Amino acid sequence: MSETLDRFLEYRNKMRQYGLAVSMLYWDLQTATPKKGVECKTEAIGFFSTESFKLSTGEAYGKLLEALSRPEEFDLLTRGIQVTVTREKEEYTRYKRIPQDFYTELVTLTAKASRVWEEAKKNNDFAMFEPVLDQMIQMTKQSAKYQEPDMDPYEFMLSRYEKGMDTKQIEKLFEELKSGLVPLLAKIKAAAKPDLSALKGEYDLNAQRQWQEFLLKYIGFDYEGGGVAEAEHPFTTSLGTGDVRVTNHFYTDDPINAMFSAIHEGGHAIFEQNIDPAFWNTAVANIDLMGLHESQSRFFENMLGRNKNFWIPIYEKLGEYMPQFKEVPLDLFYRVINDVRPSLIRTAADEVTYGLHVILRFEMEKAIFGEGVPTSRLPELWNEKMEELLGIRPETDREGILQDVHWSNGYFGYFPSYLLGSIYDGMILAQLEKEMGSVDQILKEGRVKEITRWLNERIHKNGSLYTSGEVIGNLCGEGEISAKPLMEYFNKKYSELYGF
């Protein structure tokens, strides 16, 4: 190991410790901080983020990156360190363009905005959130301009979450999917619907928490390498090597929502937990390919969790945790968890209409950054698009524009990754069955962890070594991403389920 590499690793370790402090503070802010402690936490986040920013843009770090980029040094590095040097050099160049005061202001605003959003959502008060959201939009746009002055700000935002994808590619895939979803939804609307009243009632919150633990272990979440907590909006985060956390939100009248949130977030966490240890503490372990990340969470949630055979080995046990389910036949439960009908809330949407929720948000973001629609106009525009795409209109902003946390965190460009993940899943499922045989049979026999291990080996261990397009191309032997396999899955599943 060269002296330069030694100094680089020592420097990065210091940066990592600051990053860990920020992550822990964010975790605490979202899961445990009382209202009166918010200001203290946001100040601390601003401080540690600024210190980390100083290190990541320091001249000393730039010189180390430059030195390790020279062929005589670079060629001797491990694959993970090579990727780290290449990506960090790109980031270094971008971050050097951001004024330090601006960065501190943006980080502090982000920490504050998520709590303002939470209060605004609880109070159904968009006016409370509007000025903060407007500031977040303007500062996010300015941040993009600082980092890539010659690039369209929204294109840059998209690239931050799904490298290799741009607006034109996403529009093409979304139109391809939309053209299949609309007629499918029309057929489903005309079919008979299940009676949902059988599941009405009050469900013990502690029982739901215990059932979550069972489900997470069943699909392969490692409790020795992770933990759980509760938050307003379910999320997953990595707090350093060997510590991946998931959150959930429980409702006394809706246990199914929490079940599938648990499986979804568990999918995210399993990805993070199974990165090859050779890549720990390198940029490869930072999975910034959100479409690929979403493909894993949604694969567990939908392709596996909403398959009737997933529940055959464990449905009787569900009744042990929540006795109400003893009175609900499995066939009815299966119909309920795959009930397709337009609904207002994205996170509670069925897998068919879910795509339209994402398309709505993609179109909203294009309106914000491409058309300059004023922030005050956004709630009405949201409602108009909801009516256009799903045929329903929110009566409150809590059920409309205030339902998602993402924009309060500055995550513009993130939403398309949700639907890209589902599109990838159609291709992954087809390949899995080519290699392992019937998924129905594997699940029916309670062998879901075999699928988890297949995903570990074929996708998870490589972290973000490859782009999403490269991962799917390497896995499926196809060079082009297509929504066709996903629509084939939808058409087969729902024609059988609804009898058309």
ABEGO torsion letter per residue (X at the ends): XBAAAAAAAAAAAAAAAAAAAAAAAAAAAAAABBAAAAAAAAAAAAAAAAAAAAAAABAAAAAAAAAAABAAAAAABBAAAAAAAAAAAAAAAAAAABBAAAAAAAAAAAAAAAAAAAAAAAAGBAAAAAAAAAAAAAAAAAAAAAABAABBAAAAAAAAABBGBBAAAAAAAAAAAAAAAAAAAAAAAABBBBBAAAABEBBBAAAAAAAAAAAAAAAGBBAAABBBBBBABBBBBBAEBGBBBBBBBBBAABAAAAAAAAAAAAAAAAAAAABBAAABGBAAABBABAAAAAAAAAAAAAAAAABAAAAAAAAAAAAAABAAAAABBAAAAAAAAABBBBBABAAABBAAAAAAAAAAAAAAAAAAAAAGBBAAAAAAAAAAAAAAAAGBBBABAAABAAABAAAAAGBBGAAAAAAAAAAAAAAAAAAAAAAAEBAAAAAAAGAAAAAAAAAAAAAAAAEAABBAAAAAAAAAGBABBBAAAAAAAAAAAAAAAAGX
